[in-house]
Amino acid sequence: MRLPNKPPTQIQIQELLLAKPSINFEELRPYLEIINNDYMHWDEVGIDGRFSTVDLKLLWAFIEVNRAFSARNIKLNGIALRYVQTPFIEKMLHDLDMRIGGNIKLKGQMLEPPLQNKYLVNSLMEEAIASSQLEGAATSRIVAKKMLRENRKPQTHSEKMIVNNYLTMRYIKEHTAQNQELTPELIKEIHRQITKDTLGNTEFEGMFRTDNEVKVYARDDPFQVLHNPPDYGLIDVLIRQVCNFVNTDSDSYYLHPFVKAMVLHYMVGYIHPFNDGNGRTARALFYWYLITRGYDYLEYIAVSTAINKAKGQYARAYLFTETDNNDITYFIKFNLRALNIAVKSFETYVAKTREENIKIFDSIRHNPKLNFRQADILLNMSKNERALTIVEMQKIYNTAYQTARVDLLDLEKQGYLHKVFRGKQFVFIVNKKKCLGLV
């Protein structure tokens, strides 16, 4: 990965402005609007042909003055982050608030709790897989989901990473309270769960690093250092400062919960308090914080899937922030776009679910012996034509094992499924003739 060019320093900008006291800033204003509308970094400005006729350093001086006046400063024990709430960010925050801040009525749109459970489990799986893949897990999405649904013991390091991620997401969902405070102990516990038996040394699980050997390297060049984390001796103080920032609101200005969650995400990645697993922990804490602030429906949305599809941009969002005076606006802009993509994917699923619900209710109406889960699983098995185990049924709908067993045995009794013995367990195969009228 090519490291981004650093912007001119504050000293260079001051010297430039002193050398040219009669600058006509009005001539530069149209360029300012272009750059700030998308909050471009110096590296992007330098390769953009729209600015080829402009004195770039002079233009950047104008940009810096403008951003300095608009910025909110977030101070964490000597690390000062700069945040500018641009019109794009303001609009995106409002839009996302309306879509996932409580206006998505799952009961009205998905109609039945079984489908809510089904999508929640699927979303947690997707998030676990994508977050692990971002950290190098080399397992395909299809194989990973099959492993989770079958409750198969992980066979590789990558599979163990994914299982840990999935169990940690479930832990967060089940143990998070409204307005819960963040503590160093909670950060360590999430790290302990997410890295269990994957670090080579179990002593590193849930423990802050005790040296400065940890660095962030480029994926395509193992010798290229992208980030040198702060000295390990500062970790305790920095983490407590982050917790204090998360747990309290500033008297001077308001930060939207999405922004706070993204600052938390960034700071854990920046401090890199652990020997490994920092990225997975940071993304899990992003979820944790927003769920504590009432964004419960976020658990249905797999944000890491969108991030995983733009890994290069994700890394550059970190680098843009670090190379431009810790201006976290770049990182927030990227993550808001990723969150928007993930929400759109969720909305597409909801629309598809509405159509499937019509078929399911038709099936139930024609055969009142079928419950909602049974009708739904028959529709899916008829389309996919693959075998199903009791454990998979249990995982898909987040039910008790006995409930899943009764559902499938009842479908076999009604003739919709065939039960066969494979390996050490029974599997159920759809009777296509009997299910012909369901699809």
Secondary structure by P-SEA (a helix, b strand, c coil): cccccccccaaaaaaaaaaccccccccaaaaaaaaaaccccaaaaaacccccccaaaaaaaaaaaaaaaabbbbbcccbbbbbbbcaaaaaaaaaaaaacccccccccccccaaaaaaaaaaaaaaaaaaaaaaacccccaaaaaaaaaaccccccaaaaaaaaaaaaaaaaaacccccccccaaaaaaaaaaacccccccccccccccccccbbbbbcccccccccccccccaaaaaaaaaaaaaacccccccccaaaaaaaaaaaaaaacccccaaaaaaaaaaaaaaaaacccccccccaaaaaaacaaaaaaaaaaaaaccccaaaaaaaaaaaaaaaaaaaaaaaaaaaaaaaaaaaaaaacccccaaaaaaaaaaaaacccccaaaaaaaacccaaaaaaaaaaaaaaccbbbbbcccbbbbbbccccccccc
